[in-house]
Amino acid sequence: MTRPPFDFDVAIVGGGPAGTSTALHLVRKEGIAGRRLLVLDKAKFPREKPCAGAISQLGIDVLGELGVSLRVPFVTMNGVRLLLGDERAETTFPMGLVVRRSEFDHQLLEDARADGIAVCDGVGVSAITRIPGGFRLQTTDGDRTARLIAACDGAGSTVRKRLGLREPERKGHLYVLETEELASDDGPSRGYVDFDLTVLEDGLQGYYWDFPTVIGGTPHVSRGIYHANLSREANANVDVKGSLAKSLAKRGVDIRKVKLKPFSTRPFVRDSIGWLPGVILVGEAMGIDLTTGEGIAQAIVMGGMAARHLGRALRTGGTSFEGYERQIMRDVVGRHMLQSAWLAPRVYGRIGAPARRYLLRSNYAREAAMQWYVGQSLPRTTHLRLALGLGSRAFA
């Protein structure tokens, strides 16, 4: 029986890092012709994307293996500063880079276009219909057909909505803004990223951040607040914007005079769904780190894994991606996201005080956290020493 013709082998919905990583891996690692791939995004690039812009070294390394070098401005993250009330602690460690998503995402999309991939930005998906052997996508620029779909369209995933996928967990709430670097920005001015846990006193489950960035060649600071939103009960009396206003005021920034950009995050948990027949979910369409709220590096790594399973399906004519979820869970990025889902309530919740004290007062604990952040596996001896250190704080 002859297989019905399709416009494309894979329709990739979403032109951010998850989508472009999937597309570039398909071409450069799986040998799929670029003309057989379609990338759709409802936004016209370059587009503004609310995000702090931090990419851990894990994601940078994967891009390097893919032959992608950054041609956009970035700031190197030299380490971390942890703040809680009047306490300050810092650790020097090469963590990765901070970019502006409008520039970074646009570069990756242009790299995909240069590889011959059909890129349709400014084209949204309004309906998805299963047809024999594949899918019909109704878009704002006419219909397209494809054998397979890669859902790479983030926290507000249109593909998830059209396919009726439920949310496995509550979404995080965030605000981000940028200002010029101020005299009070001691950490960001030295390439350090600041995580201020003082907002936990307001009932938030997360942190306020100050990250170094660059806009138009001038040093700026990406500022924002992350509320993990772990439970409905804990969220009842939380004023995320109010906590942000207080944090900004301490740094000499008037919230009434800046442009706030709200956004949400979908956390990766054990019940996260990674595929349906003919459809694979990548990056935040599946889920990202619950403790940090980071998703760029995870999306880049997951794009490579998704491409391997899509390439195999194209070669065999299959529609099952059964091994995809298992591969993610076994990979360092999946293990870390599951560990993060376990850690979040234990760091941000009422029982998290000993862990927070330990991080503030132990350079060893912060270094281990940074190693974990960039994707390094911690040996058992480190786990044991951390457990002993945390236990001593719990009973201090």
Secondary structure, DSSP 8 states (H G I E B T S, - for coil): ------SEEEEEE--SHHHHHHHHHHHHTT---GGGEEEEESS-SS----S--EEEHHHHHHHHHTT----S--EEEEEEEEEETTEEEEEEEEEEEE--HHHHHHHHHHHHHHTT-EEEET--EEEEEEETTEEEEEETTEEEEEEEEEE---TT-HHHHHHT---SS--EEEEEEEEE--TT-HHHHTTEEEEEGGGGGGT-SEEEEEEEEEETTEEEEEEEEEE----HHHHTT--HHHHHHHHHHHTT--GGGS--EEEEE-B--TT---EETTEEE-GGGT-B-TTT---HHHHHHHHHHHHHHHHHHHHHT----HHHHHHHHHSHHHHHHHHHHHHHHHHHSGGGHHHHHHHHH-HHHHHHHHHHHTT----HHHHHHHHHHHHHHHT-
